[in-house]
Amino acid sequence: MTTIPDANNHTSAVRSANNTAGRTSLISGIVAIILGTVFFVAQTNLTFTAGYELMNAWGLASNVVLVIVSLTGLGFGIAGAVQRSKPQLAAGIGIGIAAVMLTDVLVSTVVFAVVAAIF
């Protein structure tokens, strides 16, 4: 931590503006959102152009990728949030995005399994 003297020549601790883990979490969250959108559009197109089996395989592969990216974002977000001497906004946003993406994958997988079991 660096110290900077004020007008009275007293030094005080200044928060470091570099929270690499938090920034990595935010970037992972943004990547997860972009990949989720691309995967959704691709899977929708596969529904209309390819067979059902290919759509299912694509859905499984895309969910695995989204879970890995989201867990990465969640891990880095937690690591960035526990660093008290550094800014935590990016880590908090990264944790939120990662949690939403993980919830999305879980809910879509459960709903798909229930619908597939019914029909």
C-alpha positions in Angstrom: 0.0 0.0 0.0 1.3 3.5 -0.8 1.2 6.5 1.4 0.7 10.1 0.2 1.2 13.1 2.4 -1.7 15.5 2.8 -1.6 19.3 3.2 -0.4 19.0 6.8 2.3 16.5 5.8 0.5 13.6 7.4 0.6 10.4 5.6 -2.4 8.1 5.2 -3.0 4.8 3.4 -4.4 5.1 -0.1 -6.4 2.2 -1.5 -4.7 0.6 -4.4 -6.8 0.9 -7.5 -5.7 -2.5 -8.9 -7.9 -5.5 -8.1 -6.8 -8.0 -10.7 -9.0 -10.8 -9.4 -12.1 -8.5 -9.4 -11.4 -7.3 -12.9 -10.8 -10.9 -14.1 -14.2 -11.8 -12.6 -15.9 -9.0 -14.4 -14.3 -10.0 -17.7 -15.3 -13.6 -17.2 -18.9 -12.5 -16.5 -19.0 -10.4 -19.7 -17.5 -13.3 -21.7 -20.2 -15.6 -20.2 -23.0 -13.2 -21.3 -21.6 -13.0 -24.8 -21.1 -16.8 -25.1 -24.6 -17.4 -23.7 -26.1 -15.2 -26.3 -24.1 -16.7 -29.1 -24.8 -20.3 -27.9 -28.6 -19.5 -27.7 -28.7 -18.1 -31.2 -26.7 -21.0 -32.6 -28.9 -23.6 -30.8 -32.0 -21.9 -32.0 -30.7 -22.1 -35.6 -29.7 -25.7 -35.0 -33.3 -26.5 -34.0 -34.5 -25.4 -37.4 -31.7 -26.6 -39.6 -30.3 -29.8 -38.0 -31.6 -32.7 -36.1 -32.7 -33.0 -32.6 -29.6 -35.0 -31.6 -27.2 -32.4 -32.8 -29.2 -29.7 -30.9 -29.0 -31.7 -27.7 -25.2 -32.3 -28.1 -24.7 -28.5 -28.8 -26.8 -27.7 -25.7 -24.7 -29.9 -23.5 -21.4 -28.6 -24.8 -22.5 -25.0 -24.5 -23.8 -25.6 -20.9 -20.4 -27.1 -20.0 -18.5 -24.1 -21.4 -20.9 -21.7 -19.6 -20.5 -23.4 -16.3 -16.7 -23.4 -16.6 -16.6 -19.7 -17.5 -19.1 -18.8 -14.8 -17.3 -20.8 -12.1 -14.1 -19.0 -13.1 -15.8 -15.7 -12.7 -17.3 -16.7 -9.4 -14.0 -17.9 -8.1 -12.1 -14.8 -9.1 -14.9 -12.6 -7.9 -14.8 -14.1 -4.4 -11.0 -13.8 -4.4 -11.3 -10.1 -5.4 -14.1 -9.4 -2.9 -12.0 -10.6 0.1 -9.2 -8.2 -0.7 -10.3 -5.4 1.7 -7.6 -3.0 0.7 -8.7 -2.9 -2.9 -11.8 -1.7 -4.8 -14.5 -4.4 -4.9 -17.0 -3.1 -7.4 -15.8 -5.1 -10.3 -15.6 -8.2 -8.1 -19.2 -7.7 -6.9 -20.5 -7.2 -10.5 -18.5 -10.3 -11.6 -20.0 -12.4 -8.8 -23.5 -11.3 -9.7 -23.1 -12.0 -13.4 -21.5 -15.4 -12.7 -24.3 -16.3 -10.2 -27.0 -15.4 -12.7 -25.3 -17.4 -15.5 -25.0 -20.4 -13.3 -28.6 -20.1 -12.3 -29.6 -19.8 -16.0 -27.7 -23.0 -16.9 -29.2 -24.9 -13.9 -32.8 -23.7 -14.6 -32.6 -24.3 -18.3 -31.1 -27.8 -17.8 -33.8 -28.8 -15.2 -36.6 -27.3 -17.3 -35.4 -29.1 -20.4 -35.1 -32.4 -18.5 -38.6 -32.1 -17.0 -40.1 -31.2 -20.4 -38.2 -34.1 -22.1 -39.5 -36.5 -19.4 -43.1 -35.3 -19.9 -43.1 -35.4 -23.7 
